[in-house]
Amino acid sequence: MIGTGTGIAPFRTLVKSIYDQHGDWQGKVRLFYGAKSGLDTLYMNDQNSDLTNYYDEATFKAYSAINPRPRMDASVALGNSLAENSAETWALMQEPNTYVYLAGLKKQVAVLDKVMSKVAGSEAAWQALRKQLAREGRWAELTFQ
């Protein structure tokens, strides 16, 4: 799951649903969230308060990407966070039971494309995987300007 700003809101419910519906969940849940400042993560709430009520620490990881400077574009920090964890993210995307969800600003898709193209070895390799995920119904994207 990848979200920026208010795009993070739906993921709280999605994480809750995963653990509620699959009490014996053994898969990995990864959440990348970014914002221009800590104030923009209000939709996230505190990972150590409400999210701890419905996720399993052994299978869930959240990667915060808050910009070091308030007026900086949130995509910069998100790109850095994705790049730092790109090997694991790429490996997970190769798995047949991985689903990718993006929500938030449309420009984050370009950030994801850039990072994943690099780890895939080429833009063509990344686009092929992304198209496969979409074709198989494992890619969902809700973005806005």
FIBA-97752 format. One record per residue (C-alpha): residue number from 1; x, y, z. Coordinates in nm, 3 decimals. Layout:
REM residues N
+------+---------+---------+---------+
! resi !      c1 !      c2 !      c3 !
+------+---------+---------+---------+
!  NUM !       X !       Y !       Z !
...
+------+---------+---------+---------+
//
This chain:
REM residues 145
+------+---------+---------+---------+
! resi !      c1 !      c2 !      c3 !
+------+---------+---------+---------+
!    1 !   0.000 !   0.000 !   0.000 !
!    2 !   0.135 !   0.338 !  -0.097 !
!    3 !  -0.032 !   0.663 !   0.003 !
!    4 !   0.044 !   1.028 !   0.053 !
!    5 !  -0.143 !   1.288 !   0.255 !
!    6 !  -0.515 !   1.211 !   0.273 !
!    7 !  -0.456 !   0.907 !   0.050 !
!    8 !  -0.352 !   0.720 !   0.364 !
!    9 !  -0.706 !   0.721 !   0.510 !
!   10 !  -0.843 !   0.416 !   0.323 !
!   11 !  -0.546 !   0.203 !   0.421 !
!   12 !  -0.633 !   0.211 !   0.790 !
!   13 !  -0.958 !   0.032 !   0.705 !
!   14 !  -0.786 !  -0.204 !   0.462 !
!   15 !  -0.529 !  -0.310 !   0.723 !
!   16 !  -0.807 !  -0.362 !   0.977 !
!   17 !  -1.004 !  -0.572 !   0.729 !
!   18 !  -0.707 !  -0.795 !   0.650 !
!   19 !  -0.653 !  -0.886 !   1.013 !
!   20 !  -1.025 !  -0.905 !   1.101 !
!   21 !  -1.115 !  -1.131 !   0.810 !
!   22 !  -0.801 !  -1.345 !   0.829 !
!   23 !  -0.729 !  -1.395 !   1.198 !
!   24 !  -0.446 !  -1.630 !   1.112 !
!   25 !  -0.288 !  -1.393 !   0.857 !
!   26 !   0.066 !  -1.505 !   0.774 !
!   27 !   0.133 !  -1.280 !   0.473 !
!   28 !   0.321 !  -0.953 !   0.468 !
!   29 !   0.147 !  -0.618 !   0.483 !
!   30 !   0.359 !  -0.319 !   0.386 !
!   31 !   0.244 !   0.042 !   0.404 !
!   32 !   0.443 !   0.331 !   0.259 !
!   33 !   0.302 !   0.669 !   0.354 !
!   34 !   0.436 !   1.012 !   0.285 !
!   35 !   0.357 !   1.369 !   0.367 !
!   36 !   0.497 !   1.719 !   0.345 !
!   37 !   0.498 !   1.740 !   0.725 !
!   38 !   0.389 !   1.545 !   1.029 !
!   39 !   0.063 !   1.742 !   1.030 !
!   40 !  -0.032 !   1.584 !   0.697 !
!   41 !  -0.032 !   1.240 !   0.857 !
!   42 !  -0.334 !   1.315 !   1.074 !
!   43 !  -0.538 !   1.082 !   0.855 !
!   44 !  -0.294 !   0.807 !   0.944 !
!   45 !  -0.331 !   0.855 !   1.319 !
!   46 !  -0.053 !   0.722 !   1.535 !
!   47 !   0.088 !   0.386 !   1.431 !
!   48 !   0.139 !   0.308 !   1.797 !
!   49 !  -0.222 !   0.377 !   1.897 !
!   50 !  -0.515 !   0.290 !   1.674 !
!   51 !  -0.330 !   0.073 !   1.422 !
!   52 !  -0.189 !  -0.142 !   1.700 !
!   53 !  -0.545 !  -0.244 !   1.779 !
!   54 !  -0.574 !  -0.438 !   1.456 !
!   55 !  -0.242 !  -0.537 !   1.304 !
!   56 !   0.006 !  -0.811 !   1.377 !
!   57 !   0.355 !  -0.673 !   1.441 !
!   58 !   0.514 !  -0.987 !   1.294 !
!   59 !   0.352 !  -0.933 !   0.952 !
!   60 !   0.295 !  -0.555 !   0.932 !
!   61 !   0.547 !  -0.279 !   0.861 !
!   62 !   0.479 !   0.087 !   0.799 !
!   63 !   0.739 !   0.306 !   0.630 !
!   64 !   0.700 !   0.674 !   0.706 !
!   65 !   0.824 !   0.926 !   0.451 !
!   66 !   0.796 !   1.270 !   0.603 !
!   67 !   0.987 !   1.547 !   0.430 !
!   68 !   1.272 !   1.702 !   0.623 !
!   69 !   1.161 !   2.048 !   0.509 !
!   70 !   0.790 !   2.147 !   0.530 !
!   71 !   0.758 !   2.308 !   0.187 !
!   72 !   0.929 !   2.021 !   0.011 !
!   73 !   0.720 !   1.797 !  -0.217 !
!   74 !   0.595 !   1.484 !  -0.037 !
!   75 !   0.704 !   1.275 !  -0.336 !
!   76 !   1.071 !   1.329 !  -0.252 !
!   77 !   1.052 !   1.157 !   0.086 !
!   78 !   0.822 !   0.887 !  -0.049 !
!   79 !   1.067 !   0.816 !  -0.330 !
!   80 !   1.351 !   0.786 !  -0.080 !
!   81 !   1.151 !   0.547 !   0.139 !
!   82 !   1.052 !   0.333 !  -0.158 !
!   83 !   1.412 !   0.328 !  -0.282 !
!   84 !   1.546 !   0.223 !   0.060 !
!   85 !   1.306 !  -0.072 !   0.059 !
!   86 !   1.294 !  -0.139 !  -0.315 !
!   87 !   1.453 !  -0.486 !  -0.304 !
!   88 !   1.188 !  -0.620 !  -0.066 !
!   89 !   0.913 !  -0.436 !  -0.254 !
!   90 !   1.028 !  -0.575 !  -0.589 !
!   91 !   1.051 !  -0.927 !  -0.445 !
!   92 !   0.700 !  -0.902 !  -0.302 !
!   93 !   0.562 !  -0.779 !  -0.634 !
!   94 !   0.696 !  -1.097 !  -0.796 !
!   95 !   0.478 !  -1.310 !  -0.568 !
!   96 !   0.151 !  -1.433 !  -0.724 !
!   97 !  -0.051 !  -1.335 !  -0.417 !
!   98 !   0.070 !  -0.974 !  -0.388 !
!   99 !  -0.173 !  -0.688 !  -0.437 !
!  100 !  -0.065 !  -0.326 !  -0.483 !
!  101 !  -0.283 !  -0.033 !  -0.376 !
!  102 !  -0.200 !   0.332 !  -0.444 !
!  103 !  -0.399 !   0.626 !  -0.313 !
!  104 !  -0.328 !   0.996 !  -0.301 !
!  105 !  -0.154 !   1.236 !  -0.532 !
!  106 !  -0.117 !   1.129 !  -0.895 !
!  107 !   0.247 !   1.236 !  -0.903 !
!  108 !   0.335 !   0.957 !  -0.660 !
!  109 !   0.275 !   0.708 !  -0.944 !
!  110 !   0.566 !   0.865 !  -1.133 !
!  111 !   0.781 !   0.834 !  -0.819 !
!  112 !   0.691 !   0.466 !  -0.785 !
!  113 !   0.756 !   0.409 !  -1.157 !
!  114 !   1.101 !   0.567 !  -1.132 !
!  115 !   1.206 !   0.363 !  -0.826 !
!  116 !   1.066 !   0.034 !  -0.954 !
!  117 !   1.216 !   0.084 !  -1.302 !
!  118 !   1.556 !   0.116 !  -1.141 !
!  119 !   1.523 !  -0.197 !  -0.927 !
!  120 !   1.367 !  -0.390 !  -1.218 !
!  121 !   1.665 !  -0.306 !  -1.435 !
!  122 !   1.462 !  -0.114 !  -1.692 !
!  123 !   1.143 !   0.080 !  -1.739 !
!  124 !   1.018 !  -0.190 !  -1.977 !
!  125 !   1.062 !  -0.465 !  -1.716 !
!  126 !   0.877 !  -0.262 !  -1.454 !
!  127 !   0.595 !  -0.167 !  -1.691 !
!  128 !   0.555 !  -0.533 !  -1.791 !
!  129 !   0.513 !  -0.635 !  -1.428 !
!  130 !   0.280 !  -0.345 !  -1.355 !
!  131 !   0.062 !  -0.437 !  -1.655 !
!  132 !   0.058 !  -0.799 !  -1.541 !
!  133 !  -0.054 !  -0.696 !  -1.191 !
!  134 !  -0.332 !  -0.482 !  -1.343 !
!  135 !  -0.439 !  -0.755 !  -1.585 !
!  136 !  -0.464 !  -1.003 !  -1.297 !
!  137 !  -0.667 !  -0.760 !  -1.085 !
!  138 !  -0.384 !  -0.713 !  -0.835 !
!  139 !  -0.324 !  -0.342 !  -0.900 !
!  140 !  -0.560 !  -0.072 !  -0.767 !
!  141 !  -0.500 !   0.298 !  -0.804 !
!  142 !  -0.706 !   0.589 !  -0.674 !
!  143 !  -0.518 !   0.909 !  -0.744 !
!  144 !  -0.602 !   1.276 !  -0.778 !
!  145 !  -0.423 !   1.593 !  -0.886 !
+------+---------+---------+---------+
//
